[in-house]
């Protein structure tokens, strides 16, 4: 007998990466930073990289870039910082910039940098208001200001050689309006953003999302972040508990860090211990990166599976209305006897990789062939074997 599951793939999304000053100055007219007990150092980026390396993932680091401004270009954009036209970045000549940009470039396989914001809030003559992209009533900031903030973000990004343009976005303060045809999502789409995530219970909706946990917003695939395991200001957690029910494990940078940066690895150990069991569950896995994880949720929800003793049939017809979708997805198989995934008979699909997770459980990385609406996997005489199949990942 065979069982099949298109598991939910978990992606890690970390907010407010990029600040060098750790203090939270929102009560004195400054920005909401990380609220950390110390300034940030390159070792705090290494912590994210180490988490990704150990879990074989690319955690998403949602970046705030004001304190990476090397030329004080933000003087011309007073709504982006608490200093306005008098902006003078105290970190602009800091050696941490070069050290960290090199570190990120050398370890891009283990971390994904995403768009979060320039200064996190929006400043006007009356002072700061939440937040950078939308106000607390769900109104997008003036379009010319939005475009100017995006231009500034990318100019600072390129000043620091932070790599390929970002393709993922996390709204600051989780303030976002879904389904507004004149809103932020279409602007982001024109700039190459393909994926958004935010807690749906914190957002404003001009129209319902396609599913309770994802939707198509201005052509972008948007996922519900759900509830983070820890409060945003919790640093050096002793224990991480609870169940992550969705496709995102959301957190803020302090959740990964120790008060002494030399002990960051101890916190990463706790996160690895917490997250690793998701990888071998029949209904879950750790996603390799944002495109795969976000796509996988759509496959999970919109693919119809039918199993019988000899295999699995797939109906992909509903996927034609999805955007941002990869042609590949992951399938988990269970069987009451050993099988060799490399010898399965595939229709409309190709096998990219396979991995034996448990004695009778395999993970298959499959790709839909162009134009495939219905596919199948069938057991053959050759696919039933007493030998242990070898991992190709």
C-alpha atoms as a printed R data frame, in Angstrom:
    type eleno elety resid chain resno       x      y       z
1   ATOM     1    CA   UNK     A     1   0.000  0.000   0.000
2   ATOM     2    CA   UNK     A     2   1.252  3.478  -0.848
3   ATOM     3    CA   UNK     A     3   0.546  6.834   0.788
4   ATOM     4    CA   UNK     A     4   1.293 10.272  -0.637
5   ATOM     5    CA   UNK     A     5   1.526 13.806   0.718
6   ATOM     6    CA   UNK     A     6   2.446 17.159  -0.777
7   ATOM     7    CA   UNK     A     7   3.898 18.567   2.453
8   ATOM     8    CA   UNK     A     8   3.841 22.176   3.587
9   ATOM     9    CA   UNK     A     9   7.401 23.490   3.281
10  ATOM    10    CA   UNK     A    10   8.518 25.783   6.084
11  ATOM    11    CA   UNK     A    11  10.474 28.963   5.346
12  ATOM    12    CA   UNK     A    12  12.182 31.105   8.003
13  ATOM    13    CA   UNK     A    13  11.532 34.868   7.728
14  ATOM    14    CA   UNK     A    14  13.569 37.186   9.973
15  ATOM    15    CA   UNK     A    15  12.529 40.843  10.331
16  ATOM    16    CA   UNK     A    16  14.587 43.976  11.005
17  ATOM    17    CA   UNK     A    17  17.956 42.638   9.903
18  ATOM    18    CA   UNK     A    18  20.235 45.506   8.868
19  ATOM    19    CA   UNK     A    19  20.149 47.843  11.832
20  ATOM    20    CA   UNK     A    20  23.554 48.448  13.389
21  ATOM    21    CA   UNK     A    21  22.247 50.315  16.426
22  ATOM    22    CA   UNK     A    22  20.187 47.982  18.583
23  ATOM    23    CA   UNK     A    23  18.255 50.565  20.614
24  ATOM    24    CA   UNK     A    24  14.538 51.072  20.033
25  ATOM    25    CA   UNK     A    25  14.074 54.860  19.794
26  ATOM    26    CA   UNK     A    26  10.396 55.041  18.806
27  ATOM    27    CA   UNK     A    27   9.420 56.845  22.019
28  ATOM    28    CA   UNK     A    28  11.799 59.724  21.286
29  ATOM    29    CA   UNK     A    29  10.915 60.242  17.632
30  ATOM    30    CA   UNK     A    30  13.311 57.660  16.261
31  ATOM    31    CA   UNK     A    31  12.630 54.331  14.577
32  ATOM    32    CA   UNK     A    32  11.514 50.988  15.873
33  ATOM    33    CA   UNK     A    33  14.787 49.096  15.660
34  ATOM    34    CA   UNK     A    34  15.445 45.623  17.049
35  ATOM    35    CA   UNK     A    35  15.166 46.683  20.686
36  ATOM    36    CA   UNK     A    36  18.325 44.714  21.405
37  ATOM    37    CA   UNK     A    37  20.610 45.209  24.421
38  ATOM    38    CA   UNK     A    38  23.678 45.937  22.265
39  ATOM    39    CA   UNK     A    39  24.678 47.093  18.816
40  ATOM    40    CA   UNK     A    40  24.770 44.527  16.049
41  ATOM    41    CA   UNK     A    41  27.964 42.987  14.730
42  ATOM    42    CA   UNK     A    42  28.922 40.752  11.784
43  ATOM    43    CA   UNK     A    43  28.559 37.714  14.062
44  ATOM    44    CA   UNK     A    44  24.810 38.392  14.108
45  ATOM    45    CA   UNK     A    45  24.710 37.822  10.341
46  ATOM    46    CA   UNK     A    46  26.873 34.761  10.790
47  ATOM    47    CA   UNK     A    47  24.184 33.396  13.111
48  ATOM    48    CA   UNK     A    48  21.617 33.496  10.286
49  ATOM    49    CA   UNK     A    49  24.112 31.909   7.897
50  ATOM    50    CA   UNK     A    50  24.871 29.149  10.406
51  ATOM    51    CA   UNK     A    51  21.162 28.455  10.859
52  ATOM    52    CA   UNK     A    52  20.736 28.153   7.095
53  ATOM    53    CA   UNK     A    53  23.771 25.947   6.660
54  ATOM    54    CA   UNK     A    54  22.766 23.555   9.428
55  ATOM    55    CA   UNK     A    55  19.162 23.246   8.217
56  ATOM    56    CA   UNK     A    56  20.105 23.178   4.481
57  ATOM    57    CA   UNK     A    57  17.936 26.255   3.873
58  ATOM    58    CA   UNK     A    58  18.188 29.899   2.827
59  ATOM    59    CA   UNK     A    59  16.476 31.790   5.663
60  ATOM    60    CA   UNK     A    60  14.992 35.068   4.500
61  ATOM    61    CA   UNK     A    61  16.503 38.163   6.151
62  ATOM    62    CA   UNK     A    62  14.178 41.158   5.682
63  ATOM    63    CA   UNK     A    63  16.545 44.130   5.482
64  ATOM    64    CA   UNK     A    64  16.367 47.700   6.820
65  ATOM    65    CA   UNK     A    65  19.115 49.691   5.099
66  ATOM    66    CA   UNK     A    66  19.200 53.244   6.504
67  ATOM    67    CA   UNK     A    67  22.296 52.563   8.570
68  ATOM    68    CA   UNK     A    68  24.072 51.109   5.520
69  ATOM    69    CA   UNK     A    69  23.900 54.490   3.715
70  ATOM    70    CA   UNK     A    70  27.543 55.276   2.903
71  ATOM    71    CA   UNK     A    71  26.995 58.681   1.221
72  ATOM    72    CA   UNK     A    72  24.165 60.234   3.257
73  ATOM    73    CA   UNK     A    73  21.932 60.023   0.204
74  ATOM    74    CA   UNK     A    74  18.899 59.887   2.528
75  ATOM    75    CA   UNK     A    75  19.273 63.630   3.177
76  ATOM    76    CA   UNK     A    76  17.247 64.098   0.011
77  ATOM    77    CA   UNK     A    77  14.469 61.862   1.363
78  ATOM    78    CA   UNK     A    78  13.503 63.351   4.744
79  ATOM    79    CA   UNK     A    79  10.511 61.028   5.180
80  ATOM    80    CA   UNK     A    80  12.901 58.045   5.441
81  ATOM    81    CA   UNK     A    81  14.800 58.931   8.639
82  ATOM    82    CA   UNK     A    82  14.384 60.609  12.002
83  ATOM    83    CA   UNK     A    83  17.021 63.245  11.101
84  ATOM    84    CA   UNK     A    84  15.227 64.462   7.966
85  ATOM    85    CA   UNK     A    85  17.352 66.723   5.773
86  ATOM    86    CA   UNK     A    86  20.018 66.695   8.484
87  ATOM    87    CA   UNK     A    87  20.605 62.971   8.074
88  ATOM    88    CA   UNK     A    88  24.159 61.956   8.895
89  ATOM    89    CA   UNK     A    89  24.589 58.208   9.165
90  ATOM    90    CA   UNK     A    90  26.953 57.476  12.067
91  ATOM    91    CA   UNK     A    91  27.753 54.064  10.564
92  ATOM    92    CA   UNK     A    92  28.647 55.224   7.049
93  ATOM    93    CA   UNK     A    93  32.399 54.635   7.466
94  ATOM    94    CA   UNK     A    94  32.142 51.705   9.841
95  ATOM    95    CA   UNK     A    95  34.349 48.711   9.012
96  ATOM    96    CA   UNK     A    96  31.377 46.459   9.778
97  ATOM    97    CA   UNK     A    97  29.848 47.408   6.409
98  ATOM    98    CA   UNK     A    98  32.672 45.982   4.312
99  ATOM    99    CA   UNK     A    99  33.153 42.975   6.582
100 ATOM   100    CA   UNK     A   100  29.486 42.057   6.501
101 ATOM   101    CA   UNK     A   101  28.921 42.656   2.796
102 ATOM   102    CA   UNK     A   102  31.815 40.266   2.094
103 ATOM   103    CA   UNK     A   103  30.421 37.745   4.552
104 ATOM   104    CA   UNK     A   104  27.018 37.850   2.867
105 ATOM   105    CA   UNK     A   105  28.482 37.516  -0.612
106 ATOM   106    CA   UNK     A   106  30.538 34.495   0.413
107 ATOM   107    CA   UNK     A   107  27.558 32.766   2.013
108 ATOM   108    CA   UNK     A   108  24.675 33.587  -0.312
109 ATOM   109    CA   UNK     A   109  23.782 29.873  -0.471
110 ATOM   110    CA   UNK     A   110  22.720 30.050   3.174
111 ATOM   111    CA   UNK     A   111  20.862 33.376   3.414
112 ATOM   112    CA   UNK     A   112  18.389 35.336   1.270
113 ATOM   113    CA   UNK     A   113  18.252 39.118   1.642
114 ATOM   114    CA   UNK     A   114  14.778 40.586   1.223
115 ATOM   115    CA   UNK     A   115  13.191 44.045   1.048
116 ATOM   116    CA   UNK     A   116  11.780 45.340   4.339
117 ATOM   117    CA   UNK     A   117  12.410 49.078   4.352
118 ATOM   118    CA   UNK     A   118  14.758 52.040   4.519
119 ATOM   119    CA   UNK     A   119  14.043 53.424   7.998
120 ATOM   120    CA   UNK     A   120  11.028 51.275   8.970
121 ATOM   121    CA   UNK     A   121   8.734 54.285   9.706
122 ATOM   122    CA   UNK     A   122   7.539 57.362   7.811
123 ATOM   123    CA   UNK     A   123   8.557 60.819   9.031
124 ATOM   124    CA   UNK     A   124   6.762 64.078   8.359
125 ATOM   125    CA   UNK     A   125   6.670 67.475  10.063
126 ATOM   126    CA   UNK     A   126   4.633 65.945  12.866
127 ATOM   127    CA   UNK     A   127   7.248 63.266  13.537
128 ATOM   128    CA   UNK     A   128   7.249 59.519  12.856
129 ATOM   129    CA   UNK     A   129   4.175 57.472  12.022
130 ATOM   130    CA   UNK     A   130   3.820 53.756  11.489
131 ATOM   131    CA   UNK     A   131   4.865 52.572   9.053
132 ATOM   132    CA   UNK     A   132   7.024 53.078   5.989
133 ATOM   133    CA   UNK     A   133   4.732 51.709   3.267
134 ATOM   134    CA   UNK     A   134   1.222 52.025   4.756
135 ATOM   135    CA   UNK     A   135  -0.272 53.939   7.650
136 ATOM   136    CA   UNK     A   136  -2.249 52.290  10.422
137 ATOM   137    CA   UNK     A   137  -5.506 52.798   8.531
138 ATOM   138    CA   UNK     A   138  -4.156 50.749   5.627
139 ATOM   139    CA   UNK     A   139  -3.573 53.727   3.327
140 ATOM   140    CA   UNK     A   140  -0.495 53.490   1.164
141 ATOM   141    CA   UNK     A   141   1.951 56.362   1.501
142 ATOM   142    CA   UNK     A   142   1.932 58.875  -1.394
143 ATOM   143    CA   UNK     A   143   2.999 57.079  -4.540
144 ATOM   144    CA   UNK     A   144   5.914 59.415  -5.238
145 ATOM   145    CA   UNK     A   145   7.229 58.766  -1.722
146 ATOM   146    CA   UNK     A   146   6.857 55.003  -2.114
147 ATOM   147    CA   UNK     A   147   8.801 55.085  -5.354
148 ATOM   148    CA   UNK     A   148  11.471 57.318  -3.795
149 ATOM   149    CA   UNK     A   149  11.874 54.977  -0.808
150 ATOM   150    CA   UNK     A   150  12.232 52.000  -3.133
151 ATOM   151    CA   UNK     A   151  14.805 53.887  -5.219
152 ATOM   152    CA   UNK     A   152  16.764 54.759  -2.076
153 ATOM   153    CA   UNK     A   153  16.659 51.185  -0.802
154 ATOM   154    CA   UNK     A   154  18.114 49.900  -4.056
155 ATOM   155    CA   UNK     A   155  20.759 52.634  -4.226
156 ATOM   156    CA   UNK     A   156  21.996 51.701  -0.738
157 ATOM   157    CA   UNK     A   157  21.747 48.004  -1.665
158 ATOM   158    CA   UNK     A   158  24.032 48.592  -4.635
159 ATOM   159    CA   UNK     A   159  26.412 50.824  -2.647
160 ATOM   160    CA   UNK     A   160  27.098 47.808  -0.476
161 ATOM   161    CA   UNK     A   161  27.172 45.147  -3.214
162 ATOM   162    CA   UNK     A   162  24.459 43.105  -1.524
163 ATOM   163    CA   UNK     A   163  23.926 40.885  -4.545
164 ATOM   164    CA   UNK     A   164  21.100 40.273  -6.977
165 ATOM   165    CA   UNK     A   165  18.020 42.455  -6.581
166 ATOM   166    CA   UNK     A   166  15.641 41.246  -3.862
167 ATOM   167    CA   UNK     A   167  12.607 39.252  -4.957
168 ATOM   168    CA   UNK     A   168  10.829 38.990  -1.576
169 ATOM   169    CA   UNK     A   169   9.146 41.642   0.564
170 ATOM   170    CA   UNK     A   170   7.958 41.902   4.175
171 ATOM   171    CA   UNK     A   171   5.914 45.054   4.982
172 ATOM   172    CA   UNK     A   172   7.170 47.034   7.969
173 ATOM   173    CA   UNK     A   173   4.916 46.760  11.043
174 ATOM   174    CA   UNK     A   174   2.987 44.190   8.938
175 ATOM   175    CA   UNK     A   175   0.865 47.037   7.507
176 ATOM   176    CA   UNK     A   176  -0.273 46.125   4.001
177 ATOM   177    CA   UNK     A   177  -3.404 46.370   1.859
178 ATOM   178    CA   UNK     A   178  -4.182 43.209  -0.099
179 ATOM   179    CA   UNK     A   179  -5.885 43.356  -3.474
180 ATOM   180    CA   UNK     A   180  -5.651 47.095  -4.116
181 ATOM   181    CA   UNK     A   181  -5.158 47.500  -7.892
182 ATOM   182    CA   UNK     A   182  -3.591 50.927  -7.282
183 ATOM   183    CA   UNK     A   183  -1.648 49.765  -4.254
184 ATOM   184    CA   UNK     A   184   1.832 48.653  -3.323
185 ATOM   185    CA   UNK     A   185   1.883 45.130  -4.774
186 ATOM   186    CA   UNK     A   186   1.715 46.214  -8.456
187 ATOM   187    CA   UNK     A   187   4.518 48.725  -7.784
188 ATOM   188    CA   UNK     A   188   6.655 46.002  -6.241
189 ATOM   189    CA   UNK     A   189   5.884 43.614  -9.095
190 ATOM   190    CA   UNK     A   190   7.249 46.110 -11.617
191 ATOM   191    CA   UNK     A   191  10.479 46.148  -9.617
192 ATOM   192    CA   UNK     A   192  10.975 42.384  -9.645
193 ATOM   193    CA   UNK     A   193   9.398 41.400  -6.323
194 ATOM   194    CA   UNK     A   194   7.570 38.053  -6.618
195 ATOM   195    CA   UNK     A   195   6.749 37.063  -3.021
196 ATOM   196    CA   UNK     A   196   5.223 38.814   0.001
197 ATOM   197    CA   UNK     A   197   4.529 37.563   3.504
198 ATOM   198    CA   UNK     A   198   2.728 39.108   6.460
199 ATOM   199    CA   UNK     A   199   0.235 37.988   9.127
200 ATOM   200    CA   UNK     A   200  -3.173 38.097   7.462
201 ATOM   201    CA   UNK     A   201  -4.859 39.133  10.713
202 ATOM   202    CA   UNK     A   202  -2.822 42.363  10.705
203 ATOM   203    CA   UNK     A   203  -3.608 43.380   7.118
204 ATOM   204    CA   UNK     A   204  -6.321 45.249   5.230
205 ATOM   205    CA   UNK     A   205  -8.214 43.491   2.442
206 ATOM   206    CA   UNK     A   206  -9.733 45.151  -0.629
207 ATOM   207    CA   UNK     A   207 -10.785 41.671  -1.738
208 ATOM   208    CA   UNK     A   208 -10.609 38.211  -0.173
209 ATOM   209    CA   UNK     A   209  -7.476 36.131  -0.589
210 ATOM   210    CA   UNK     A   210  -7.767 32.987  -2.701
211 ATOM   211    CA   UNK     A   211  -7.094 30.776   0.322
212 ATOM   212    CA   UNK     A   212  -6.998 31.306   4.065
213 ATOM   213    CA   UNK     A   213  -3.195 31.177   4.021
214 ATOM   214    CA   UNK     A   214  -2.202 32.558   0.606
215 ATOM   215    CA   UNK     A   215  -3.418 34.830  -2.137
216 ATOM   216    CA   UNK     A   216  -2.427 36.552  -5.367
217 ATOM   217    CA   UNK     A   217  -1.861 40.259  -4.748
218 ATOM   218    CA   UNK     A   218  -1.120 42.375  -7.804
219 ATOM   219    CA   UNK     A   219   0.434 39.353  -9.486
220 ATOM   220    CA   UNK     A   220   2.564 38.488  -6.432
221 ATOM   221    CA   UNK     A   221   2.236 35.324  -4.379
222 ATOM   222    CA   UNK     A   222   1.485 36.345  -0.799
223 ATOM   223    CA   UNK     A   223   1.539 34.009   2.209
224 ATOM   224    CA   UNK     A   224   0.072 34.367   5.657
225 ATOM   225    CA   UNK     A   225   2.916 34.530   8.164
226 ATOM   226    CA   UNK     A   226   0.677 33.443  11.037
227 ATOM   227    CA   UNK     A   227   1.900 33.942  14.605
228 ATOM   228    CA   UNK     A   228   5.609 34.046  15.444
229 ATOM   229    CA   UNK     A   229   6.815 31.599  18.124
230 ATOM   230    CA   UNK     A   230   8.408 34.442  20.148
231 ATOM   231    CA   UNK     A   231   7.752 38.115  20.923
232 ATOM   232    CA   UNK     A   232   9.670 40.477  18.638
233 ATOM   233    CA   UNK     A   233  12.006 41.722  21.388
234 ATOM   234    CA   UNK     A   234  12.792 38.318  22.959
235 ATOM   235    CA   UNK     A   235  16.542 37.753  22.886
236 ATOM   236    CA   UNK     A   236  18.550 34.676  23.800
237 ATOM   237    CA   UNK     A   237  15.470 32.456  24.313
238 ATOM   238    CA   UNK     A   238  15.941 29.620  26.782
239 ATOM   239    CA   UNK     A   239  13.376 27.469  24.998
240 ATOM   240    CA   UNK     A   240  11.360 27.604  21.791
241 ATOM   241    CA   UNK     A   241   8.018 25.866  21.979
242 ATOM   242    CA   UNK     A   242   4.711 25.522  20.180
243 ATOM   243    CA   UNK     A   243   3.550 24.335  16.785
244 ATOM   244    CA   UNK     A   244   4.132 26.205  13.532
245 ATOM   245    CA   UNK     A   245   0.973 25.460  11.582
246 ATOM   246    CA   UNK     A   246   1.666 27.449   8.428
247 ATOM   247    CA   UNK     A   247   4.403 27.736   5.838
248 ATOM   248    CA   UNK     A   248   6.398 30.450   7.639
249 ATOM   249    CA   UNK     A   249   8.392 30.461  10.847
250 ATOM   250    CA   UNK     A   250   8.477 34.195  11.459
251 ATOM   251    CA   UNK     A   251  10.803 35.899  13.892
252 ATOM   252    CA   UNK     A   252  12.715 39.087  14.595
253 ATOM   253    CA   UNK     A   253  16.486 39.286  14.643
254 ATOM   254    CA   UNK     A   254  16.940 39.281  18.459
255 ATOM   255    CA   UNK     A   255  15.149 35.916  18.631
256 ATOM   256    CA   UNK     A   256  18.262 34.351  17.065
257 ATOM   257    CA   UNK     A   257  20.895 36.157  19.078
258 ATOM   258    CA   UNK     A   258  22.680 36.042  22.429
259 ATOM   259    CA   UNK     A   259  23.568 39.043  24.535
260 ATOM   260    CA   UNK     A   260  27.199 38.048  24.041
261 ATOM   261    CA   UNK     A   261  27.701 37.562  20.272
262 ATOM   262    CA   UNK     A   262  30.288 34.869  20.994
263 ATOM   263    CA   UNK     A   263  27.388 32.759  22.316
264 ATOM   264    CA   UNK     A   264  25.066 33.205  19.308
265 ATOM   265    CA   UNK     A   265  25.746 29.582  18.398
266 ATOM   266    CA   UNK     A   266  24.005 28.391  21.545
267 ATOM   267    CA   UNK     A   267  20.795 30.100  20.427
268 ATOM   268    CA   UNK     A   268  21.145 28.656  16.936
269 ATOM   269    CA   UNK     A   269  21.467 25.198  18.528
270 ATOM   270    CA   UNK     A   270  18.025 25.692  20.132
271 ATOM   271    CA   UNK     A   271  16.444 26.747  16.848
272 ATOM   272    CA   UNK     A   272  17.975 23.779  15.019
273 ATOM   273    CA   UNK     A   273  16.631 21.441  17.690
274 ATOM   274    CA   UNK     A   274  13.179 23.036  17.419
275 ATOM   275    CA   UNK     A   275  12.933 23.051  13.613
276 ATOM   276    CA   UNK     A   276  14.682 19.824  12.560
277 ATOM   277    CA   UNK     A   277  11.756 17.477  13.414
278 ATOM   278    CA   UNK     A   278   9.567 19.244  10.845
279 ATOM   279    CA   UNK     A   279  11.756 17.890   8.075
280 ATOM   280    CA   UNK     A   280  10.773 14.228   8.426
281 ATOM   281    CA   UNK     A   281   7.093 14.663   9.206
282 ATOM   282    CA   UNK     A   282   4.837 13.218   6.531
283 ATOM   283    CA   UNK     A   283   2.868 16.467   6.253
284 ATOM   284    CA   UNK     A   284   5.749 18.951   6.640
285 ATOM   285    CA   UNK     A   285   9.311 19.678   5.537
286 ATOM   286    CA   UNK     A   286  11.884 22.461   5.717
287 ATOM   287    CA   UNK     A   287  11.865 24.384   2.464
288 ATOM   288    CA   UNK     A   288  15.155 25.088   0.704
289 ATOM   289    CA   UNK     A   289  14.304 28.726  -0.088
290 ATOM   290    CA   UNK     A   290  11.468 31.214  -0.548
291 ATOM   291    CA   UNK     A   291  10.415 30.322  -4.135
292 ATOM   292    CA   UNK     A   292  10.257 26.612  -3.306
293 ATOM   293    CA   UNK     A   293   8.492 27.078   0.040
294 ATOM   294    CA   UNK     A   294   5.921 29.553  -1.235
295 ATOM   295    CA   UNK     A   295   5.244 27.475  -4.364
296 ATOM   296    CA   UNK     A   296   4.923 24.337  -2.276
297 ATOM   297    CA   UNK     A   297   1.996 25.762  -0.307
298 ATOM   298    CA   UNK     A   298   0.081 26.347  -3.542
299 ATOM   299    CA   UNK     A   299   0.824 22.787  -4.684
300 ATOM   300    CA   UNK     A   300  -0.278 21.551  -1.248
301 ATOM   301    CA   UNK     A   301  -3.615 23.375  -1.430
302 ATOM   302    CA   UNK     A   302  -4.469 23.195  -5.131
303 ATOM   303    CA   UNK     A   303  -3.212 19.806  -6.326
304 ATOM   304    CA   UNK     A   304  -5.725 16.976  -6.149
305 ATOM   305    CA   UNK     A   305  -4.111 13.708  -5.122
306 ATOM   306    CA   UNK     A   306  -5.568 10.261  -5.605
307 ATOM   307    CA   UNK     A   307  -3.737  7.198  -4.361
308 ATOM   308    CA   UNK     A   308  -4.277  3.508  -5.009
309 ATOM   309    CA   UNK     A   309  -2.151  0.434  -4.182
310 ATOM   310    CA   UNK     A   310  -0.082  0.925  -7.336
311 ATOM   311    CA   UNK     A   311   0.627  4.656  -7.311
312 ATOM   312    CA   UNK     A   312  -0.520  8.269  -7.237
313 ATOM   313    CA   UNK     A   313  -2.456 10.470  -9.644
314 ATOM   314    CA   UNK     A   314  -2.205 14.273  -9.716
315 ATOM   315    CA   UNK     A   315  -4.658 16.872 -11.001
316 ATOM   316    CA   UNK     A   316  -2.825 20.188 -11.450
317 ATOM   317    CA   UNK     A   317  -5.560 22.007 -13.372
318 ATOM   318    CA   UNK     A   318  -6.246 24.600 -10.682
319 ATOM   319    CA   UNK     A   319  -2.612 25.709 -10.634
320 ATOM   320    CA   UNK     A   320  -3.049 27.554 -13.910
321 ATOM   321    CA   UNK     A   321  -4.424 30.590 -12.030
322 ATOM   322    CA   UNK     A   322  -1.401 30.822  -9.694
323 ATOM   323    CA   UNK     A   323   1.537 33.189 -10.105
324 ATOM   324    CA   UNK     A   324   5.107 32.966  -8.800
325 ATOM   325    CA   UNK     A   325   4.913 29.200  -9.022
326 ATOM   326    CA   UNK     A   326   7.928 26.986  -9.688
327 ATOM   327    CA   UNK     A   327   7.448 24.055 -12.066
328 ATOM   328    CA   UNK     A   328   8.799 21.714  -9.381
329 ATOM   329    CA   UNK     A   329   7.388 20.517  -6.064
330 ATOM   330    CA   UNK     A   330   8.027 17.950  -3.338
331 ATOM   331    CA   UNK     A   331   6.107 14.756  -2.666
332 ATOM   332    CA   UNK     A   332   6.431 12.390   0.275
333 ATOM   333    CA   UNK     A   333   5.672  8.712  -0.240
334 ATOM   334    CA   UNK     A   334   5.126  5.970   2.294
335 ATOM   335    CA   UNK     A   335   4.958  2.307   1.389
336 ATOM   336    CA   UNK     A   336   4.587 -0.974   3.250
337 ATOM   337    CA   UNK     A   337   7.591 -2.346   1.355
338 ATOM   338    CA   UNK     A   338  10.857 -0.786   0.142
339 ATOM   339    CA   UNK     A   339  10.675  0.973  -3.213
340 ATOM   340    CA   UNK     A   340  13.269  2.452  -5.554
341 ATOM   341    CA   UNK     A   341  12.030  5.949  -6.525
342 ATOM   342    CA   UNK     A   342  14.423  6.024  -9.490
343 ATOM   343    CA   UNK     A   343  12.453  3.151 -11.071
344 ATOM   344    CA   UNK     A   344   8.968  4.644 -10.700
345 ATOM   345    CA   UNK     A   345   6.978  5.087 -13.915
346 ATOM   346    CA   UNK     A   346   6.187  8.787 -14.312
347 ATOM   347    CA   UNK     A   347   3.635 10.393 -16.605
348 ATOM   348    CA   UNK     A   348   3.734 14.171 -17.093
349 ATOM   349    CA   UNK     A   349   6.497 14.431 -14.504
350 ATOM   350    CA   UNK     A   350  10.240 14.043 -14.156
351 ATOM   351    CA   UNK     A   351  12.172 13.062 -11.045
352 ATOM   352    CA   UNK     A   352  14.816 15.627 -10.085
353 ATOM   353    CA   UNK     A   353  15.986 14.151  -6.769
354 ATOM   354    CA   UNK     A   354  14.956 11.592  -4.184
355 ATOM   355    CA   UNK     A   355  15.819 10.998  -0.575
356 ATOM   356    CA   UNK     A   356  14.978  8.267   1.911
357 ATOM   357    CA   UNK     A   357  13.880 10.048   5.105
358 ATOM   358    CA   UNK     A   358  12.600  7.160   7.239
359 ATOM   359    CA   UNK     A   359  12.591  3.354   6.795
360 ATOM   360    CA   UNK     A   360   9.378  3.486   4.747
361 ATOM   361    CA   UNK     A   361   9.214  7.171   3.781
362 ATOM   362    CA   UNK     A   362  10.766  8.886   0.763
363 ATOM   363    CA   UNK     A   363  10.884 12.490  -0.381
364 ATOM   364    CA   UNK     A   364  10.724 13.085  -4.131
365 ATOM   365    CA   UNK     A   365  11.512 16.354  -5.875
366 ATOM   366    CA   UNK     A   366   9.337 16.309  -8.986
367 ATOM   367    CA   UNK     A   367   8.964 18.607 -11.953
368 ATOM   368    CA   UNK     A   368   5.835 19.037 -14.025
369 ATOM   369    CA   UNK     A   369   6.516 18.732 -17.710
370 ATOM   370    CA   UNK     A   370   5.284 21.698 -19.803
371 ATOM   371    CA   UNK     A   371   1.534 21.651 -20.341
372 ATOM   372    CA   UNK     A   372   0.890 18.913 -17.773
373 ATOM   373    CA   UNK     A   373  -2.550 19.130 -16.196
374 ATOM   374    CA   UNK     A   374  -2.761 15.499 -15.064
375 ATOM   375    CA   UNK     A   375   0.203 13.356 -14.047
376 ATOM   376    CA   UNK     A   376   0.868 10.067 -12.334
377 ATOM   377    CA   UNK     A   377   3.423  7.942 -10.536
378 ATOM   378    CA   UNK     A   378   3.079  4.179 -10.862
379 ATOM   379    CA   UNK     A   379   4.949  1.421  -9.124
380 ATOM   380    CA   UNK     A   380   6.668 -1.038 -11.403
381 ATOM   381    CA   UNK     A   381   8.315 -4.374 -10.759
382 ATOM   382    CA   UNK     A   382  11.687 -2.637 -10.864
383 ATOM   383    CA   UNK     A   383  10.627  0.033  -8.365
384 ATOM   384    CA   UNK     A   384   9.939 -2.562  -5.660
385 ATOM   385    CA   UNK     A   385  13.259 -3.534  -4.151
386 ATOM   386    CA   UNK     A   386  14.691 -4.876  -0.957
387 ATOM   387    CA   UNK     A   387  17.653 -2.559  -1.239
388 ATOM   388    CA   UNK     A   388  17.923  0.798   0.447
389 ATOM   389    CA   UNK     A   389  17.621  3.534  -2.145
390 ATOM   390    CA   UNK     A   390  20.473  6.022  -2.209
391 ATOM   391    CA   UNK     A   391  19.946  9.689  -1.505
392 ATOM   392    CA   UNK     A   392  20.629 12.093  -4.333
393 ATOM   393    CA   UNK     A   393  20.408 15.169  -2.102
